[in-house]
Amino acid sequence: MAYLLSFTAVLKLRGCSFYVVENSSFSAVKRAWDTMPENVQATYIASATSAINTLIELEPIIVEDKSDKLELLLQPDNKGKAGDVRDILIVRSGIKWEIGLSVKHNHFAVKHSRLAKTLDFGEKWFGVKCSPQYWADIKPIFDYLQVEKEKGSKWSDLPSKEQDVYIPLLQAFMKELRLSNKNTDNEVPQKMVEYLLGRFDFYKVIGVSNKRVTKIQTFNLRGTLNQSGKKSKPVHIIPVANLPTRIVDICFKPDSTNTVELYLDGGWQFSFRIHNASTKVETSLKFDVQIVGVPLNVVYIECKWG
């Protein structure tokens, strides 16, 4: 909501014709916004406002064509499950142009995917069904968790969740990833990054309260961002970043029992930290996926608040 309000203020000052699509997502976000304390709202507004002018410098089409109404809309959460991580779309239907923002605040994770007894992560992530060996490897782990769940056990009750759950599950995950990549002639790296980052180019905007900055990260993987308008060009040039083509390595993070690191060519690097998402034992575990490294042509811009 902070970005919609900040865009609205700036677009009005510039005399642009626009409207906010008041869909169900807008209504839900507005209700949540209206319940926030004023100091929290002020923090979010400061974070958003600091980034707006830079985004306009990157995308001059936002303000260029004043005869064509600009649309601002919030996407429903289920779009993320379908491979679209963008929270806000900025659209000019008349010229079939749009850009998207993925908005975060003090939060840098990419995805919160799961591993579970019957969840085929390979098919979901990169279109390759998991092998019979993977299912055989994870069965005793999830059978053990099922017994503990029926007992009503807490994760803290388990004598060694690292040795009995985290390590063997991550070993099966890494083994399956290597096998799928080998069997598909190196198609997995590109598809996996597309799963983690979505099927559309976007700007990731992250407000960092303790530094009072908003970070803009450009994911121009298909060349759809940073387009020139009829009258103006972007102030900053955003290069196209290449998707990876091979897995360099996947291994446990040093001195860790719950995190593996994936190294891909071109500078891409991700960490996968597995953890229990609740106090009581469940038969699924959640990944906290972080981007550790990106290609040099993924650009960072820092915008100071105020």
C-alpha positions in Angstrom: 0.0 0.0 0.0 2.9 2.4 0.7 4.1 2.1 -2.9 0.6 2.8 -4.2 0.3 5.9 -2.0 3.8 7.1 -2.9 3.2 6.6 -6.6 -0.1 8.3 -6.4 1.5 11.4 -4.8 4.3 11.6 -7.4 2.1 11.0 -10.4 -0.3 13.7 -9.3 2.5 16.2 -8.9 3.7 15.4 -12.5 0.2 15.7 -13.9 0.0 12.1 -15.1 -3.3 10.4 -15.8 -3.5 7.1 -13.8 -5.8 5.0 -11.7 -5.4 2.3 -9.0 -7.2 -0.9 -9.7 -9.3 -1.6 -6.6 -9.4 -5.4 -6.9 -9.7 -7.9 -4.0 -6.0 -7.7 -3.3 -6.2 -3.9 -3.0 -9.1 -4.3 -0.5 -7.2 -6.8 1.6 -4.0 -4.8 1.7 -5.9 -1.6 2.5 -7.7 -3.3 5.5 -4.3 -4.4 6.8 -2.8 -0.9 6.2 -5.6 0.8 8.0 -4.9 -1.2 11.2 -1.2 -0.4 11.3 0.2 2.2 13.8 1.0 5.5 12.2 4.7 5.2 13.0 4.9 1.9 11.0 3.0 3.5 8.1 5.4 6.4 8.2 8.4 4.0 7.9 6.9 2.2 5.0 6.0 5.5 3.2 9.6 6.7 3.7 10.9 3.5 2.3 8.7 3.6 -0.8 9.0 7.4 -1.4 12.8 7.1 -1.6 12.6 4.6 -4.4 9.9 6.1 -6.6 11.9 8.8 -8.5 14.7 6.3 -9.2 12.2 3.8 -10.6 10.9 6.6 -12.9 14.4 7.3 -14.0 14.8 3.6 -14.8 11.4 3.4 -16.5 10.5 6.8 -18.2 7.4 5.3 -19.8 5.8 5.5 -16.4 5.4 9.3 -16.7 5.9 10.0 -20.4 2.6 9.4 -22.2 0.2 11.6 -20.3 -2.7 10.8 -22.7 -2.7 7.1 -21.9 -4.0 6.2 -18.4 -1.4 4.3 -16.3 -2.7 1.4 -14.2 -1.4 0.5 -10.8 -2.5 -2.8 -9.4 -1.7 -5.2 -6.6 -1.5 -8.9 -7.6 -3.1 -11.7 -5.6 -0.8 -14.0 -3.6 -1.6 -17.0 -5.7 0.3 -15.4 -8.6 3.5 -16.3 -6.8 2.6 -20.0 -6.8 2.1 -19.7 -10.6 5.6 -18.3 -11.1 5.0 -14.6 -10.9 6.8 -13.0 -7.9 5.7 -9.4 -8.7 3.5 -7.8 -6.0 2.7 -4.6 -7.9 2.2 -4.1 -11.6 2.5 -0.8 -13.4 0.8 -1.1 -16.8 0.0 0.9 -19.9 -2.5 -1.3 -21.8 -2.5 0.9 -24.8 1.1 0.1 -25.8 1.1 -3.3 -24.1 3.8 -2.3 -21.6 4.2 -3.3 -18.0 6.8 -3.6 -15.3 6.5 -5.3 -11.9 7.9 -4.7 -8.4 8.6 -7.4 -5.7 8.3 -5.5 -2.5 10.0 -6.5 0.8 10.8 -4.8 4.1 13.7 -6.0 6.2 13.3 -9.3 4.4 15.7 -10.8 1.8 14.4 -14.4 1.2 13.5 -15.4 -2.3 11.1 -18.3 -1.7 9.7 -20.4 1.1 9.4 -23.8 -0.6 8.8 -27.1 1.1 10.0 -30.6 1.1 7.4 -33.2 2.2 6.7 -36.9 2.0 4.6 -36.8 -1.2 5.7 -33.4 -2.6 7.6 -33.8 -5.9 9.9 -30.8 -5.7 11.6 -31.7 -9.0 8.4 -31.5 -11.0 7.3 -28.3 -9.3 10.7 -26.5 -9.4 12.0 -27.5 -12.8 9.6 -29.9 -14.5 11.5 -33.2 -13.8 9.8 -35.8 -11.7 11.8 -37.0 -8.7 13.4 -40.5 -9.1 12.3 -43.6 -7.3 15.6 -43.5 -5.4 14.7 -40.0 -4.0 11.4 -41.3 -2.6 13.2 -44.4 -1.1 15.8 -42.1 0.5 13.3 -39.7 2.1 10.7 -42.4 3.2 12.4 -43.4 6.5 12.8 -39.7 7.4 9.2 -38.8 7.0 8.0 -42.1 8.5 10.0 -41.1 11.6 8.4 -37.6 11.6 4.9 -39.2 11.1 5.4 -41.3 14.3 6.6 -38.2 16.3 3.7 -36.1 14.9 1.1 -38.7 16.1 2.8 -38.6 19.5 2.3 -34.9 19.6 6.1 -34.3 19.9 7.7 -30.9 19.6 10.7 -30.4 17.4 12.7 -29.6 20.6 11.8 -33.1 22.0 13.7 -34.9 19.2 17.0 -36.2 20.4 18.9 -35.1 17.2 16.8 -33.4 14.5 20.0 -32.4 12.6 21.3 -36.0 12.3 18.0 -37.7 12.0 16.1 -35.2 9.7 18.0 -32.2 8.4 21.2 -33.9 7.2 19.8 -37.0 5.4 17.0 -34.9 3.9 19.4 -32.3 2.5 21.7 -35.1 1.2 18.7 -36.6 -0.7 17.8 -33.2 -2.0 21.3 -32.6 -3.3 21.7 -36.0 -4.8 18.4 -35.7 -6.7 19.3 -32.2 -8.0 22.5 -33.6 -9.4 20.7 -36.6 -11.0 18.0 -34.5 -12.5 20.5 -32.1 -14.0 22.6 -34.9 -15.5 19.5 -36.6 -17.0 18.2 -33.4 -18.7 21.4 -32.2 -20.3 21.9 -29.2 -18.0 18.4 -27.7 -18.3 17.9 -27.6 -14.5 19.9 -24.5 -13.7 17.9 -22.1 -15.9 14.6 -23.6 -14.9 15.5 -23.6 -11.2 16.4 -19.9 -11.3 13.2 -19.1 -13.2 11.3 -21.0 -10.5 13.0 -19.1 -7.7 12.8 -15.6 -9.3 9.7 -16.0 -11.4 8.8 -16.1 -15.1 8.8 -12.3 -15.5 11.5 -9.6 -15.2 11.0 -7.3 -12.2 12.6 -4.9 -9.8 13.1 -6.1 -6.2 12.7 -3.3 -3.8 13.8 -3.9 -0.2 13.4 -1.4 2.6 16.1 -1.7 5.3 15.0 0.2 8.4 18.3 0.1 10.4 20.2 1.7 7.5 17.3 3.9 6.3 17.8 2.9 2.7 15.7 1.2 0.1 17.6 -1.2 -2.2 16.5 -1.7 -5.8 17.8 -4.9 -7.4 17.2 -5.3 -11.1 16.3 -8.7 -12.5 16.3 -8.0 -16.2 16.6 -11.6 -17.4 14.6 -11.3 -20.6 15.3 -7.7 -21.6 11.8 -6.3 -20.9 12.9 -3.7 -18.3 14.5 -0.3 -18.8 12.8 0.6 -22.1 13.0 4.0 -23.8 9.8 5.9 -24.4 9.0 8.0 -27.5 10.5 11.2 -26.0 12.9 10.1 -23.3 15.5 7.4 -22.4 16.3 5.9 -19.1 18.7 7.8 -16.9 20.3 4.6 -15.8 21.0 1.7 -18.2 20.2 -1.8 -16.9 21.9 -4.6 -18.8 20.3 -8.0 -19.4 21.5 -10.7 -17.0 22.1 -14.1 -18.4 20.4 -17.2 -16.8 22.8 -20.0 -15.7 23.5 -23.0 -17.9 25.3 -25.4 -15.5 25.6 -26.4 -11.8 29.2 -25.8 -10.6 28.6 -27.3 -7.2 26.1 -28.0 -4.5 27.3 -28.8 -0.9 26.7 -28.1 2.7 27.5 -24.7 4.0 30.7 -24.9 6.1 29.9 -25.8 9.7 26.2 -26.1 9.0 23.8 -29.0 9.4 20.7 -27.3 7.9 22.0 -25.2 5.0 23.2 -26.2 1.5 24.7 -23.8 -1.0 24.1 -24.0 -4.8 26.8 -22.5 -7.1 25.8 -21.9 -10.7 27.8 -20.5 -13.6 27.6 -16.8 -14.4 27.9 -15.7 -10.7 24.5 -17.1 -9.5 24.6 -18.5 -5.9 21.8 -19.5 -3.6 21.5 -20.9 -0.1 18.8 -23.3 1.1 18.2 -23.4 4.8 15.8 -26.0 5.9 13.8 -25.5 9.1 10.7 -26.5 10.9 8.0 -23.9 10.5 6.1 -24.7 13.7 6.7 -25.8 17.3 5.2 -29.2 16.9 6.6 -31.9 14.6 5.1 -31.9 11.1 5.7 -34.1 8.1 7.0 -31.2 5.9 9.8 -28.8 6.3 10.3 -25.3 4.8 13.2 -23.9 2.9 14.4 -20.3 3.4 16.0 -19.6 0.1 18.4 -16.7 -0.1 20.3 -15.2 -3.1 23.9 -15.2 -2.1 25.5 -14.2 -5.4 24.2 -12.7 -8.7 25.8 -11.9 -12.1 27.7 -8.5 -12.3 25.0 -7.2 -14.6 22.3 -7.5 -11.9 22.4 -3.9 -10.7 22.0 -2.7 -7.1 20.9 0.9 -6.5 20.5 2.3 -2.9 18.1 5.1 -2.3 18.4 7.0 1.0 15.3 7.8 3.0 14.5 11.5 3.4 
